[in-house]
Amino acid sequence: MKVPRVESKLRVFSFKIQFCSQVSDLRKSLNIVNSTAEEVRNSVKLKRIMQTILSLGNALNHGTARGSAVGFRLDSLLKLTDTRARNNKMTLMHYLCKVLAHKLPEVMDFPNDLLSLEAATKIQLKYLAEEMQAISKGMEKIQQELTASENDGPVSESFCTTLKNFLSYAEGEVRSLATLYSGVGRNADALANYFGEDPARCPFEQVVSTLLNFVRMFKKAHEENCKQLEFERKKAEKEAENEKAQLNASNQQMGNEKMKKSNSSIGTAAEHHLIETT
């Protein structure tokens, strides 16, 4: 018995087999984009850090045209490690962490607000669009093959039943996925707008990449500050111990000298006594 359109049926079955994993992977990526946009925009700690950076920038540029800025470009976050103190040891990032640790210690764990950020940097929106389009086209092919197979007669009855059962489930999944996808585009643009950036010039991928690099540089600078504080603490303790040891040694020496003088005085008095007695 010859099966009509064998190649078309095989392609349809291939799509059907991969459908669940394909939809699941795409849904996961879409949710990551949405979660990242929500986490960043809802992080009060990140917002306070941005406000502090703006204040520091205005303080550094005081007296210039840039000293009263109301905002800054997102990529400026990556330049905080470029500005160094005169001793070339501390960067503006180190100073930022020092200020925040002293005045706003509650914001230092802001990376915990951005749990989806790293995963988001591995996502390209154009690939999500391609995946969504591939799923939509696959569904169209299935519908076309179902319509054609219904005219094949008994030879395709079982095939048609299988496709109808699949479509009854898959169409709802695709509708849900399409709704989720339409929201992703809006949320991705809203994330760029949140930082005052044009989504066309600073797309989602650039925003999350910049933020992740900032988080990593922030953590590194804070760790280096903590190590420096620990080093200075141990150094101060050692210096205090040395001073104490020197003071004890000095006191011991003074005590020995007093004892020698006392012994010398006793000896002299004894000699005078002997002379007078004689």
CORRA-V139852 format. One record per backbone hydrogen bond with DSSP energy under -1.0 kcal/mol. CO is the residue of the C=O (numbers start at 1). NH is the residue of the N-H. E is the energy in kcal/mol with one decimal. If there is no record, write none. Layout:
# CORRA-V139852
CO_NH_E ; CO_NH_E
This chain:
# CORRA-V139852
5_9_-2.3 ; 6_10_-2.5 ; 7_11_-2.2 ; 8_12_-2.1 ; 9_13_-2.4 ; 10_14_-2.2 ; 11_15_-2.2 ; 12_16_-2.3 ; 13_17_-2.5 ; 14_18_-1.8 ; 15_19_-1.2 ; 18_22_-2.6 ; 19_23_-3.0 ; 20_24_-2.4 ; 21_25_-2.5 ; 22_26_-2.0 ; 23_27_-2.8 ; 24_28_-2.2 ; 25_29_-2.1 ; 26_30_-2.6 ; 27_31_-2.4 ; 28_32_-1.8 ; 29_33_-2.0 ; 30_34_-2.2 ; 31_35_-2.9 ; 32_36_-2.6 ; 33_37_-2.3 ; 34_38_-2.2 ; 35_39_-3.0 ; 36_40_-2.6 ; 37_41_-1.9 ; 38_42_-1.8 ; 43_47_-1.7 ; 44_48_-2.1 ; 45_49_-1.9 ; 46_50_-2.4 ; 47_51_-2.0 ; 48_52_-1.9 ; 49_53_-2.4 ; 50_54_-2.1 ; 51_55_-2.1 ; 52_56_-2.6 ; 53_57_-2.5 ; 54_58_-2.4 ; 55_59_-2.1 ; 56_60_-2.5 ; 57_61_-1.9 ; 59_62_-1.1 ; 61_64_-2.1 ; 64_67_-1.7 ; 73_76_-1.7 ; 74_77_-1.8 ; 75_78_-1.1 ; 76_79_-1.5 ; 79_82_-1.3 ; 80_93_-1.4 ; 83_92_-2.2 ; 85_88_-1.8 ; 90_85_-2.9 ; 91_95_-2.2 ; 92_96_-2.6 ; 93_97_-2.4 ; 94_98_-2.2 ; 95_99_-2.7 ; 96_100_-2.7 ; 97_101_-2.6 ; 98_102_-1.4 ; 99_103_-3.1 ; 100_104_-2.1 ; 104_107_-2.2 ; 105_108_-1.2 ; 107_110_-1.7 ; 109_112_-2.2 ; 110_113_-2.4 ; 111_114_-1.3 ; 114_117_-1.1 ; 116_120_-1.9 ; 117_121_-1.2 ; 119_122_-1.2 ; 120_123_-1.6 ; 124_128_-1.4 ; 125_129_-2.1 ; 126_130_-1.9 ; 127_131_-2.3 ; 128_132_-2.5 ; 129_133_-2.3 ; 130_134_-2.3 ; 131_135_-2.2 ; 132_136_-2.1 ; 133_137_-2.6 ; 134_138_-2.2 ; 135_139_-2.1 ; 136_140_-1.8 ; 137_141_-2.3 ; 138_142_-1.9 ; 139_143_-2.2 ; 140_144_-2.4 ; 141_145_-2.6 ; 142_146_-2.4 ; 143_147_-2.2 ; 144_148_-2.1 ; 145_149_-2.6 ; 146_150_-1.7 ; 148_151_-1.3 ; 149_152_-1.9 ; 153_156_-1.7 ; 154_157_-1.4 ; 156_160_-2.7 ; 157_161_-2.2 ; 158_162_-2.1 ; 159_163_-2.2 ; 160_164_-2.5 ; 161_165_-2.2 ; 162_166_-2.0 ; 163_167_-2.9 ; 164_168_-2.0 ; 166_170_-3.3 ; 167_171_-2.4 ; 169_173_-1.3 ; 170_174_-2.6 ; 171_175_-2.1 ; 172_176_-2.1 ; 173_177_-2.3 ; 174_178_-2.7 ; 175_179_-2.0 ; 176_180_-2.0 ; 177_181_-2.7 ; 178_182_-2.2 ; 179_183_-1.3 ; 180_184_-1.3 ; 181_185_-1.3 ; 183_187_-2.3 ; 184_188_-2.7 ; 185_189_-1.9 ; 186_190_-2.3 ; 187_191_-1.7 ; 188_192_-1.3 ; 189_193_-2.4 ; 190_194_-1.9 ; 192_197_-2.6 ; 193_196_-2.0 ; 198_201_-1.3 ; 198_202_-3.2 ; 203_207_-2.1 ; 204_208_-2.5 ; 205_209_-1.7 ; 206_210_-2.4 ; 207_211_-2.3 ; 208_212_-2.4 ; 209_213_-2.1 ; 210_214_-2.2 ; 211_215_-2.6 ; 212_216_-2.2 ; 213_217_-2.5 ; 214_218_-2.7 ; 215_219_-2.5 ; 216_220_-2.2 ; 217_221_-2.5 ; 218_222_-2.5 ; 219_223_-2.4 ; 220_224_-2.3 ; 221_225_-2.3 ; 222_226_-2.4 ; 223_227_-2.3 ; 224_228_-2.3 ; 225_229_-2.5 ; 226_230_-2.3 ; 227_231_-2.5 ; 228_232_-2.6 ; 229_233_-2.4 ; 230_234_-2.5 ; 231_235_-2.3 ; 232_236_-2.5 ; 233_237_-2.4 ; 234_238_-2.4 ; 235_239_-2.5 ; 236_240_-2.5 ; 237_241_-2.4 ; 238_242_-2.5 ; 239_243_-2.6 ; 240_244_-2.4 ; 241_245_-2.6 ; 242_246_-2.8 ; 243_247_-2.6 ; 244_248_-2.6 ; 245_249_-2.6 ; 246_250_-2.7 ; 247_251_-2.8 ; 248_252_-2.6 ; 249_253_-2.5 ; 250_254_-2.6 ; 251_255_-2.5 ; 252_256_-2.5 ; 253_257_-2.5 ; 254_258_-2.4 ; 255_259_-2.3 ; 256_260_-2.4 ; 257_261_-2.5 ; 258_262_-2.7 ; 259_263_-2.8 ; 260_264_-2.7 ; 261_265_-2.5 ; 262_266_-2.1 ; 263_267_-2.4 ; 264_268_-2.2 ; 265_269_-2.2 ; 266_270_-2.1 ; 267_271_-1.9 ; 268_272_-2.3 ; 269_273_-2.1 ; 270_274_-2.1 ; 271_275_-2.4 ; 272_276_-2.4 ; 273_277_-2.1 ; 274_278_-2.3
